[in-house]
Amino acid sequence: MVEPRSGRAALKRLAPRILASLVLGLAALYIADFLVLRYRVATNRNPYGTVTVQPYYAVPRKDRKTEFMFDDPQDVACVHSLFPHFGDSPCWYLTRHAQRRIDM
């Protein structure tokens, strides 16, 4: 007669499979996103965009306060995809993070 497994033993057996499935799923999603972007580049279907980003400098002062100095807005190139590709950030990320803090 086979003894029933405890929940902890079953979890130890399933955990590597679940982790491997998650890693493979994320890798497949990244590759699919890259292939869609390459297709959009090859067919010239608006693969790139620009987002206006407001950079500002955070300069610490001697009295332990921070002084903020704002720079002129800059247009930053981005890609229309889920993940960053070709050294550019995704446009959805840049539109949500339109202010860029630069610590001095």
C-alpha positions in Angstrom: 0.0 0.0 0.0 1.3 3.5 -0.9 1.2 6.1 1.7 -0.3 9.5 0.8 2.2 12.3 0.3 2.2 15.2 2.6 1.5 18.7 1.2 5.1 19.8 1.8 6.6 16.9 -0.1 4.3 17.5 -3.1 5.2 21.2 -3.0 8.9 20.4 -3.0 8.4 18.2 -6.1 6.2 20.8 -7.9 8.3 23.9 -7.1 11.1 23.3 -9.6 8.5 22.6 -12.4 6.6 25.7 -11.6 9.7 27.8 -11.6 10.9 26.3 -14.8 7.5 26.9 -16.4 7.6 30.6 -15.3 11.1 31.1 -16.7 10.3 29.4 -20.0 7.0 31.4 -20.3 8.8 34.7 -19.7 11.5 33.8 -22.2 8.9 32.9 -24.8 7.1 36.2 -24.2 10.3 38.1 -24.6 11.2 36.3 -27.8 7.7 36.8 -29.3 7.8 40.5 -28.4 11.2 40.8 -30.1 10.0 39.0 -33.2 6.9 41.2 -33.5 9.1 44.3 -33.1 11.5 43.0 -35.8 8.5 42.4 -38.1 7.3 46.0 -37.5 10.8 47.3 -38.3 11.0 45.2 -41.5 7.6 46.3 -42.7 8.0 49.9 -41.5 4.9 49.8 -39.3 5.7 52.4 -36.7 8.1 50.5 -34.5 9.6 53.6 -32.8 8.1 56.6 -31.0 9.2 59.5 -29.0 8.2 60.7 -25.5 9.0 64.1 -24.0 10.9 63.5 -20.7 11.5 66.2 -18.1 14.9 65.7 -16.5 15.7 67.3 -13.2 18.8 67.2 -10.9 18.6 66.5 -7.2 21.5 68.3 -5.6 22.2 67.7 -1.9 23.1 70.7 0.1 25.3 71.0 3.2 22.2 71.5 5.5 21.0 68.0 4.5 18.3 69.4 2.3 17.9 68.7 -1.4 17.8 71.4 -4.1 16.0 70.5 -7.4 17.2 72.0 -10.6 15.0 71.5 -13.7 16.5 71.0 -17.1 14.7 71.6 -20.5 12.4 68.8 -21.7 14.0 66.3 -24.0 12.5 64.0 -26.6 13.6 60.4 -25.9 13.3 57.6 -28.5 11.3 54.5 -27.5 10.0 51.3 -29.0 6.4 50.2 -29.1 6.8 46.8 -27.3 6.4 45.2 -23.9 10.2 44.9 -23.1 13.2 47.2 -23.9 14.8 46.3 -27.2 17.7 47.8 -29.3 18.8 49.9 -26.3 15.5 51.8 -26.1 12.9 51.7 -23.4 9.3 50.8 -24.1 7.0 53.7 -24.8 4.4 52.6 -22.3 7.1 52.8 -19.6 8.4 56.2 -20.6 5.0 57.8 -20.7 4.4 56.6 -17.1 7.8 57.9 -16.0 8.0 61.2 -17.9 10.1 62.8 -15.2 13.7 61.6 -14.8 15.5 62.3 -11.6 19.3 62.6 -11.7 21.0 62.4 -8.3 24.2 64.4 -8.0 
